[in-house]
Amino acid sequence: MLQVHSHQRQDLNIGDIFRKRVAKHPNKICFIFEDKEWTFAQVEEYSNKIANVFKNHGYQKGDTIGLMMENRPEYVCIWLGLSKLGVITPLINFNLRHHALVHSIKVGNCQALIFSNEFTEAVKDVSSSLPSDITLYRWSPVSNNETVGLEEKNLTTLIDEASSSPPAVTQKVGYNDRLLYIYTSGTTGLPKAAIISHSRFVYVAAAMAWVVGFRADDRFYIALPLYHTAGGVMGVGQALIYGSCVVIRRKFSASAYISDIKKYECTIAQYIGEMCRYILAVPPKPEDKQHKLRLIYGNGLRPQIWTAFVERFNIPRVAEFYGATEGNANIVNFDNKVGSIGFVSRILPSFYPIAIIRVDPQTGDPLRDAKGLCIQCKPGEPGVFIGKINPHNPTRAFLGYVNEEESRKKIIYDVLSKGDSAFISGDLVVADEFGYLFFKDRTGDTFRWKGENVSTSEVEAVISNLVDYRDATVYGVEASFEGRAGMAAIVDLDDSLNLMTLAEGLKKSLPSYARPMFIRIVRKVDMTGTFKLKKLDLQRDGFDPVQIKDKLYYLNSSQAYECLTEEIYNHILSGKIRL
C-alpha cells in the first residue's frame, strides 16, 4: 500500500502509472485475448492513438464519452486513452436495450458514444431518443468504410490514421479526478452512474492485491464483464497498476472456464457464485485438476457449493470479497473460511470502517435508539452493511453517483455518534460470534439473479407498458441457492392477458437476467397509502402451485411462459429443470 500513497503524493493518474509499467517492461505480455497477445507497449500505443483521435476532435478534461463494447483489450485501451485527456468514460452495460439504454447514456451525460459493431442494432433502436447533439463513433475489429446510417464516425479508420505518440495535454489530469462511471442499479430505480476516480480505481485494485497477496508474475483469468467493477477494475487493474498479465475472455463459458485456465497457464481466476454453479454442472473431465491455479477470488460463492467446487477443481484458496461499486468500504475473506465474505474482529470493532445496523425489515430504514443513533446488530442478527464516511481520507470518502440527489439517498447521519455519517449499502449481512461476516440478502426493490442486480421498478415499468398499463408488481423469490429469480404478479380481471405477447416484449426490452422467471395472475394487488403496490406477502408465497390458488406460469427454455404444475415445480427445486 506504500505504492498507493506514493501515487497520491505524486498526483499520478492511471495513464501515468501505466506508463511506468510500460517503461519497465515494454515487451512483457499485458493482455491475451483469443490467442492474440498484447504487450504493454502495444496497449500504450493503442491508447495513445485513442487520446490523439479525440483530442483532435476537440474533447478535453471533464468531457464524457460512453463506451458500449464486448470484453476485449481494445475496450481497456479506449477508456485508458480517453483518461489521458481527462475525459470520463461511462461504461455502458451492453445487455441494456430501449429505455434502460437511453437512460444510461443520458444519466452519464454522454457527449459522445463509442459502440462496437455488434451493438449497431441496439443503438439504431434508440437513436431517435438520444440527445440531438450526441456524436456516435462505431468501432469494428477490421477497417472498412461502411456506414450503418447513423451518421456515425468510423473510429477504426480514425485509429489507424492517428499518431501513437503520447498526446500533448495542456490540462493536468490528477489522482483525484474522475475516471469512469460504472453503472449500478443500487436498491431502487434505473441504473445509476457511480463515480470512479483515478484514486478509487487504484485503491480498489491495490487493496485486493495487498490483502489477498497477488504477485506481479501472476496471470489472471477474467470472464466477467469489463463494465462492472470486479472485472473492469479489480481484474484489469492488476495489469495497469502492477504489471501482471491478464487473460480476457469475450464472454463467460462454463465448459471453457477450466480448459482456458489450463491453456493460458493462469494462476488466479475471478468468479461470481452463479458462474461456479454452472461450472460445477459441466460433466467432470480429467483436466479439472490439471491447472496452475493458486487462488480464485470473487463474490457470491455460496456455502452450499463452496466445498464441492474447491475439491473438484483442486482450488488451494478462495478469496471471497464484498463491496458495492458506489460504496466506500470493502471486506475480504482472506483465510478460506467457507461461506464468509470477510472478518471484523470482535475485540476491536471500532478499528474497522464498517458496521452492521438494524433496519426495518419492510422499508430498509435504520432503526434508532433513545439517543437517535443507529443500533448495531449482535452476533447472529442480520442487519444492513454500512461504510463509515471520512471525507478527509480518499479511501473512506463516498463519491456517490453522478446524480447528487441519488447520492444523498445513500448517506445516513448520526450513525454511531452525533454528526457522523455512513454509506448504507442496502445489503443484509450477519456476523457470527467470532466476527466472520456472511451475506444474507438485499433490501429494498432490488434482487440479485445470475450475477446481476435487478431493479424491480424498471421491470415493472416495462411490464406495465406491455400489458396495457395493468397493475403489476415484481419481486424476487427463492428458486435456488444462487439468489432470487424474478416473479411478476399481474392483475388480469377478464382473462385477456396474452402471455405470448408479454414474453416477446420482455425479450426485446430486457436483458435475460431481468426477465421474470415466474408469472402469477391475480385479481388485485393491495396498495399502500401512497399507491405503492405491496409485495411482501406475495414474496412470502413464492411460486408453489400447491399453496397458491392463482394461475402460475414459468419461463421455459424456449422463452415462453408455460403453466407451472406441481411436477414442474418439483423438477425446478430438484434442479432437473434449470432456470
C-alpha positions in Angstrom: 0.0 0.0 0.0 3.1 2.3 0.2 3.0 2.4 -3.6 -0.6 3.7 -3.4 0.5 6.6 -1.1 3.3 7.3 -3.5 0.9 7.7 -6.4 -1.2 10.0 -4.3 1.7 12.2 -3.3 2.9 12.5 -6.9 -0.7 13.2 -8.1 -0.5 10.5 -10.7 -3.4 9.4 -12.9 -3.9 5.9 -14.3 -2.1 6.8 -17.6 0.9 8.0 -15.6 1.0 4.8 -13.5 0.6 2.6 -16.5 3.4 4.4 -18.4 5.8 3.5 -15.6 4.9 -0.2 -16.2 5.5 0.2 -19.9 8.9 1.8 -19.3 9.9 -1.1 -17.0 8.9 -4.0 -19.3 7.6 -2.8 -22.7 7.7 -6.2 -24.3 6.0 -8.1 -21.5 2.6 -9.6 -22.3 -0.2 -7.3 -20.8 -3.3 -8.9 -22.3 -4.2 -12.2 -24.0 -7.4 -12.3 -26.0 -8.5 -15.2 -28.2 -4.8 -16.3 -28.6 -3.6 -12.8 -29.6 -1.0 -11.3 -27.2 -0.8 -7.6 -26.5 2.4 -6.3 -25.0 2.5 -3.3 -22.6 4.0 -1.2 -25.4 1.2 -2.1 -27.8 -1.5 -1.2 -25.2 0.2 2.1 -24.6 0.4 2.9 -28.3 -3.2 2.0 -29.0 -4.4 4.1 -26.0 -2.3 7.0 -27.3 -4.0 6.7 -30.7 -7.4 6.9 -29.0 -6.2 10.0 -27.0 -5.0 11.7 -30.2 -8.2 10.9 -32.1 -10.4 12.5 -29.5 -8.0 15.4 -28.8 -8.2 16.2 -32.5 -12.0 16.1 -32.3 -11.9 18.7 -29.6 -12.6 16.7 -26.4 -10.9 17.8 -23.2 -10.8 17.3 -19.5 -14.3 16.9 -17.9 -16.0 15.8 -21.1 -17.9 12.4 -21.1 -17.8 9.7 -23.8 -19.8 6.5 -23.3 -18.4 3.1 -24.2 -20.5 0.1 -25.2 -18.4 -2.9 -26.3 -17.9 -6.6 -25.5 -14.8 -7.7 -23.5 -11.6 -7.3 -25.4 -8.3 -5.5 -24.9 -9.4 -2.5 -27.1 -12.1 -1.9 -24.5 -9.5 -1.1 -21.9 -7.3 0.8 -24.4 -10.2 3.1 -25.3 -11.1 4.2 -21.8 -7.4 4.4 -20.9 -6.7 6.6 -23.9 -9.6 8.9 -23.1 -8.4 9.1 -19.4 -5.1 10.7 -20.6 -7.1 13.7 -21.8 -9.2 13.8 -18.6 -12.3 12.5 -20.5 -14.6 10.5 -18.3 -15.9 7.2 -19.7 -19.3 5.8 -18.6 -19.1 2.0 -19.1 -22.4 1.1 -20.6 -23.9 -2.4 -19.8 -24.2 -3.9 -23.3 -27.2 -6.0 -22.3 -29.4 -2.9 -21.9 -31.9 -2.1 -24.6 -34.5 0.6 -25.3 -35.4 2.8 -22.3 -32.8 1.5 -20.0 -30.1 2.1 -22.6 -31.2 5.6 -23.3 -31.4 6.3 -19.6 -27.8 5.1 -19.0 -26.5 7.3 -21.8 -28.4 10.3 -20.6 -27.6 9.9 -16.9 -23.9 9.6 -17.7 -24.2 13.0 -19.6 -22.6 11.4 -22.6 -21.5 13.9 -25.3 -20.5 11.0 -27.5 -21.0 7.3 -27.6 -18.5 4.7 -28.8 -20.1 1.4 -29.7 -18.8 -1.7 -31.3 -20.2 -3.2 -34.4 -22.2 -6.0 -32.7 -24.4 -3.4 -31.0 -25.3 -1.4 -34.1 -29.0 -2.6 -34.0 -29.3 -1.7 -30.3 -28.1 1.8 -31.0 -30.3 2.1 -34.1 -33.3 1.2 -32.0 -32.7 4.2 -29.6 -31.1 6.7 -32.0 -34.2 8.9 -32.2 -34.4 9.1 -28.4 -30.8 10.1 -27.9 -29.8 13.8 -27.4 -29.6 15.5 -30.7 -26.1 16.7 -30.2 -24.6 13.4 -29.3 -21.8 12.2 -31.6 -21.6 8.5 -32.4 -18.4 6.5 -33.1 -18.6 3.0 -34.4 -15.7 0.6 -33.8 -15.1 -2.7 -35.6 -12.2 -5.1 -35.4 -11.5 -4.7 -39.2 -11.1 -1.4 -41.0 -13.8 -0.7 -43.5 -15.5 2.4 -45.0 -19.1 1.1 -44.4 -21.7 3.3 -42.7 -24.8 2.0 -40.9 -26.9 5.0 -41.4 -26.5 6.7 -38.1 -24.2 9.5 -39.3 -21.6 7.8 -37.1 -17.9 8.3 -37.4 -15.7 5.3 -38.3 -13.5 5.0 -35.2 -11.4 2.1 -36.6 -10.3 4.2 -39.5 -9.5 7.2 -37.3 -7.4 5.0 -35.0 -5.4 3.6 -38.0 -4.6 7.1 -39.1 -3.7 8.5 -35.6 -0.3 9.0 -34.1 0.8 6.6 -31.4 2.8 9.2 -29.6 1.6 10.4 -26.2 -0.9 13.3 -26.6 0.1 16.8 -25.8 -2.1 17.6 -22.8 -2.5 21.2 -21.5 -4.8 20.4 -18.6 -3.3 18.3 -15.8 -5.3 15.1 -15.0 -4.8 14.3 -11.3 -5.1 11.4 -8.9 -8.5 12.5 -7.6 -10.1 13.4 -10.9 -13.0 11.4 -12.3 -12.0 8.4 -14.4 -15.1 6.2 -15.1 -18.8 5.9 -14.4 -19.8 2.4 -13.6 -23.5 1.7 -13.5 -25.2 0.0 -10.6 -28.9 -0.5 -10.0 -28.4 0.3 -6.4 -31.5 -0.5 -4.3 -34.2 1.2 -6.5 -34.8 2.6 -9.9 -33.0 2.5 -13.2 -29.2 2.2 -13.5 -27.2 4.8 -11.6 -23.8 6.1 -12.7 -21.4 5.6 -9.8 -18.3 7.8 -9.8 -14.9 6.1 -10.1 -12.0 8.4 -9.7 -8.4 7.6 -10.6 -7.7 7.2 -6.8 -10.6 4.9 -6.3 -9.6 2.7 -9.2 -6.1 2.4 -7.8 -7.3 1.8 -4.2 -9.9 -0.9 -5.2 -7.3 -2.8 -7.3 -4.5 -2.3 -4.8 -6.4 -3.2 -1.7 -7.4 -6.6 -3.2 -3.8 -7.2 -4.3 -2.4 -6.3 -0.9 -4.9 -8.2 1.3 -5.0 -11.3 -0.8 -1.4 -11.4 -1.9 -1.3 -11.0 -5.7 2.1 -11.1 -7.4 3.3 -9.3 -10.5 4.1 -12.7 -12.0 0.6 -13.9 -11.6 -1.5 -14.5 -14.7 -5.2 -13.5 -14.2 -8.2 -15.0 -16.0 -11.2 -12.7 -16.5 -14.5 -13.9 -17.9 -16.6 -11.2 -16.1 -17.9 -8.2 -18.0 -15.4 -5.3 -18.0 -18.2 -2.8 -17.5 -18.5 -4.0 -13.8 -16.1 -3.2 -11.0 -15.0 -6.8 -10.4 -13.6 -7.4 -13.9 -13.0 -3.9 -15.1 -11.2 -2.5 -12.0 -10.1 -5.4 -9.7 -9.1 -7.6 -12.6 -7.8 -5.2 -15.3 -6.2 -3.0 -12.6 -3.7 -5.8 -11.9 -2.2 -5.2 -15.3 -2.4 -1.5 -15.4 -1.1 -0.8 -11.9 1.1 -3.9 -11.1 2.2 -5.1 -14.5 0.6 -8.6 -14.3 -0.7 -10.4 -17.4 -4.5 -10.6 -17.8 -6.3 -13.1 -20.0 -9.6 -11.6 -21.2 -12.4 -13.8 -22.4 -15.1 -12.2 -24.6 -18.0 -14.0 -22.8 -18.1 -16.5 -19.9 -18.4 -20.2 -20.9 -18.8 -22.8 -18.2 -17.4 -25.6 -20.4 -14.3 -23.5 -21.3 -13.5 -21.9 -17.9 -11.1 -24.6 -16.6 -9.7 -25.5 -20.0 -8.9 -21.8 -20.7 -7.2 -21.5 -17.3 -5.1 -24.6 -18.1 -4.4 -23.4 -21.7 -3.2 -20.0 -20.7 -1.4 -21.2 -17.5 -3.3 -18.8 -15.3 -2.6 -18.7 -11.6 -5.5 -16.6 -10.5 -9.1 -16.5 -11.7 -12.2 -14.4 -11.0 -15.6 -15.7 -10.3 -19.1 -14.9 -9.2 -21.2 -17.5 -7.4 -23.5 -18.2 -10.3 -20.5 -19.0 -12.6 -19.3 -21.6 -10.1 -22.7 -23.3 -10.2 -22.6 -23.5 -14.0 -19.0 -24.8 -14.0 -19.9 -27.5 -11.5 -22.8 -28.6 -13.8 -20.3 -29.4 -16.6 -19.5 -33.1 -16.6 -16.2 -33.9 -14.9 -13.1 -34.1 -17.0 -9.5 -35.3 -16.3 -8.2 -31.7 -16.8 -10.4 -30.4 -13.9 -7.3 -30.5 -11.7 -4.6 -30.1 -14.3 -4.0 -26.4 -13.9 -1.7 -23.9 -12.1 -4.4 -22.0 -10.1 -3.3 -21.0 -6.7 -6.2 -18.7 -5.9 -9.7 -17.7 -7.1 -11.3 -14.5 -6.0 -14.8 -13.0 -6.4 -18.1 -12.8 -4.7 -21.3 -14.9 -4.3 -19.8 -18.4 -3.9 -22.5 -19.9 -1.7 -21.6 -22.2 1.2 -23.8 -24.9 -0.4 -21.4 -25.4 -3.3 -18.1 -23.9 -1.9 -16.6 -27.2 -0.7 -17.7 -29.2 -3.7 -16.2 -26.6 -6.0 -12.8 -26.3 -4.4 -12.5 -30.1 -4.0 -13.5 -31.0 -7.6 -11.1 -28.4 -9.1 -8.4 -28.6 -6.5 -8.5 -24.8 -5.7 -5.9 -24.1 -3.0 -7.5 -20.9 -1.8 -10.7 -18.8 -2.2 -10.7 -15.1 -1.5 -14.4 -14.1 -1.3 -14.9 -10.3 -1.1 -17.8 -8.0 -0.6 -18.3 -4.4 -1.7 -20.6 -2.1 -3.6 -19.4 -0.2 -6.7 -20.5 3.1 -5.3 -19.6 2.2 -1.7 -16.7 3.3 0.4 -15.9 0.1 2.2 -14.9 -3.4 1.1 -14.1 -6.5 3.1 -12.3 -9.7 2.0 -12.3 -13.3 3.3 -8.5 -13.9 3.2 -8.3 -17.0 5.3 -10.5 -19.5 3.4 -13.5 -19.5 5.8 -16.2 -21.4 3.9 -19.1 -19.1 3.0 -17.7 -15.9 4.7 -17.4 -12.6 2.9 -14.9 -11.1 5.4 -13.9 -10.7 9.0 -14.4 -7.9 11.6 -12.7 -8.5 15.0 -15.0 -8.7 18.0 -12.2 -7.3 20.1 -11.6 -4.1 18.2 -14.7 -3.5 16.1 -14.3 0.3 16.0 -10.9 -0.2 14.2 -12.8 -1.2 11.1 -14.6 1.3 8.8 -17.7 -0.8 8.6 -20.6 -1.8 10.8 -23.9 -3.8 10.7 -27.0 -1.9 11.8 -30.6 -2.9 12.5 -33.2 -1.8 9.9 -36.9 -2.0 9.4 -37.4 -5.3 7.5 -40.0 -3.8 5.2 -38.6 -0.3 4.5 -34.9 -0.9 5.0 -34.7 2.3 7.1 -32.3 2.3 10.0 -33.8 1.7 13.5 -32.6 4.1 16.2 -32.1 4.1 20.0 -33.4 6.6 22.5 -30.4 8.9 21.6 -31.3 8.9 17.9 -28.3 6.8 17.0 -28.3 3.6 14.9 -28.3 0.3 16.7 -25.5 -2.2 15.9 -26.5 -5.8 15.4 -25.5 -8.6 17.8 -23.8 -11.8 16.5 -26.3 -13.9 14.5 -28.6 -10.9 14.0 -29.0 -9.8 10.3 -28.6 -6.2 9.5 -27.5 -3.8 6.8 -23.9 -3.3 6.0 -22.6 0.3 6.2 -19.3 2.0 5.4 -18.3 4.9 7.7 -17.5 8.1 5.8 -14.3 10.1 6.3 -14.2 12.9 3.7 -10.6 13.6 4.6 -9.5 10.0 3.7 -9.8 9.2 0.0 -10.3 5.5 0.8 -13.2 6.3 3.1 -14.8 9.1 1.1 -18.2 8.5 -0.5 -18.0 9.6 -4.2 -21.6 8.5 -4.8 -23.4 8.9 -8.2 -23.4 11.5 -10.9 -26.9 12.3 -9.8 -26.3 14.1 -6.5 -29.9 13.6 -5.3 -29.4 9.8 -5.7 -26.2 10.1 -3.8 -27.8 11.8 -0.8 -30.3 8.9 -0.5 -27.3 6.5 0.2 -26.0 8.6 3.1 -27.2 8.3 6.7 -26.3 10.6 9.6 -25.9 10.3 13.3 -24.9 6.7 12.9 -22.7 5.7 15.8 -22.2 9.2 17.2 -23.8 12.6 16.7 -22.6 14.3 13.5 -21.0 11.3 11.8 -22.2 9.7 8.5 -22.1 6.5 6.6 -22.9 4.9 3.2 -25.8 2.5 3.6 -25.4 -0.5 1.2 -28.9 -1.9 1.2 -27.4 -5.4 1.7 -28.2 -7.6 4.6 -25.3 -9.4 6.2 -24.8 -11.3 9.5 -21.7 -11.7 11.7 -21.1 -14.9 13.8 -19.7 -14.9 17.3 -16.1 -14.9 16.0 -16.6 -11.9 13.7 -16.9 -13.6 10.3 -19.5 -12.0 8.1 -21.9 -13.7 5.8 -24.1 -12.2 3.0 -27.8 -12.8 3.5 -29.9 -10.8 1.0 -30.7 -7.4 -0.5 -33.2 -4.9 1.0 -35.3 -2.5 -1.0 -36.6 -3.1 -4.5 -33.6 -5.0 -5.9 -32.8 -8.6 -6.0 -29.8 -10.5 -7.4 -30.1 -13.1 -10.2 -27.4 -14.6 -12.5 -24.8 -12.3 -11.1 -26.7 -9.1 -11.8 -28.8 -6.8 -9.6 -32.3 -6.5 -11.0 -34.3 -3.3 -10.3 -38.0 -4.3 -9.8 -39.3 -0.9 -10.6 -37.6 -1.0 -14.0 -39.1 -4.4 -14.8 -42.5 -3.3 -13.5 -42.5 -0.3 -15.9 -41.7 -2.5 -18.9 -44.4 -5.0 -18.0 -47.0 -2.3 -17.4 -46.4 -1.0 -20.9 -46.7 -4.5 -22.4 -50.0 -5.4 -20.6 -51.9 -2.2 -21.3 -50.9 -0.5 -18.1 -52.4 -3.0 -15.7 -51.2 -3.2 -12.1 -48.1 -5.3 -11.9 -45.5 -5.9 -9.2 -42.2 -7.6 -9.4 -40.2 -9.3 -6.7 -37.5 -11.9 -6.2 -38.4 -15.4 -5.0 -36.0 -18.1 -3.7 -35.8 -20.5 -6.6 -32.3 -21.8 -5.9 -29.5 -21.1 -3.5 -27.9 -18.8 -6.1 -30.0 -15.7 -5.5 -33.6 -14.8 -6.2 -35.5 -15.4 -9.5 -37.8 -12.7 -10.8 -41.5 -13.1 -10.3 -44.3 -10.8 -11.5 -47.8 -10.6 -10.2 -50.1 -9.1 -12.9 -53.7 -8.1 -12.4 -55.9 -9.7 -15.1 -59.6 -9.2 -14.3 -61.1 -10.5 -17.6 -58.5 -13.3 -18.5 -57.4 -11.3 -21.5 -53.6 -11.2 -20.7 -51.6 -12.5 -23.7 -48.6 -14.3 -22.3 -47.0 -14.8 -25.7 -47.0 -11.1 -26.4 -45.7 -10.5 -22.9 -42.8 -12.9 -23.4 -41.9 -11.5 -26.8 -42.0 -7.9 -25.4 -39.8 -8.8 -22.4 -37.3 -10.5 -24.7 -37.0 -7.3 -26.7 -36.9 -4.9 -23.8 -35.0 -6.5 -21.0 -31.7 -8.4 -20.7 -32.2 -12.2 -19.9 -31.4 -11.9 -16.3 -34.1 -9.2 -15.7 -37.0 -11.1 -17.3 -39.4 -12.6 -14.7 -39.0 -16.4 -14.5 -42.4 -16.7 -13.0 -45.8 -15.1 -13.6 -48.7 -15.0 -11.1 -52.1 -13.9 -12.4 -54.1 -12.1 -9.7 -57.4 -10.3 -9.4 -56.0 -7.4 -7.3 -52.8 -6.3 -5.6 -53.0 -4.4 -2.3 -51.6 -0.9 -2.2 -50.1 1.3 0.4 -51.4 4.8 1.3 -49.1 6.3 -1.3 -50.3 3.9 -4.0 -47.3 1.7 -3.9 -48.0 -2.0 -4.7 -47.5 -4.3 -1.7 -45.3 -7.2 -2.5 -44.1 -8.6 0.9 -46.9 -11.2 1.2 -46.5 -12.2 -2.5 -42.8 -12.7 -1.9 -43.5 -14.9 1.1 -45.9 -17.0 -1.0 -43.2 -17.8 -3.5 -44.2 -19.9 -6.6 -45.6 -23.1 -5.0 -48.6 -24.2 -7.1 -49.9 -26.3 -4.2 -50.1 -23.3 -1.8 -51.1 -20.7 -4.4 -54.5 -20.9 -6.0 -53.8 -18.3 -8.6 -52.7 -19.3 -12.1 -48.9 -19.6 -12.2 -46.5 -19.8 -15.2 -42.8 -20.2 -15.6 -40.4 -19.1 -18.4 -39.3 -22.3 -20.1 -36.2 -23.0 -22.1 -37.9 -21.7 -25.3 -38.5 -18.4 -23.6 -42.3 -18.9 -23.5 -44.5 -18.8 -20.4 -45.8 -22.3 -19.6 -48.3 -23.4 -16.9 -46.4 -24.2 -13.7 -47.6 -27.6 -12.4 -46.7 -29.4 -9.2 -44.5 -31.7 -11.2 -42.6 -28.9 -12.9 -42.3 -27.1 -9.5 -40.6 -30.2 -8.0 -38.3 -30.5 -11.0 -37.2 -26.9 -10.5 -36.5 -27.5 -6.8 -34.5 -30.6 -7.6 -32.5 -29.0 -10.3 -33.9 -31.2 -13.1 -35.2 -28.1 -14.7 -32.6 -25.3 -14.7 -33.7 -21.7 -14.7 
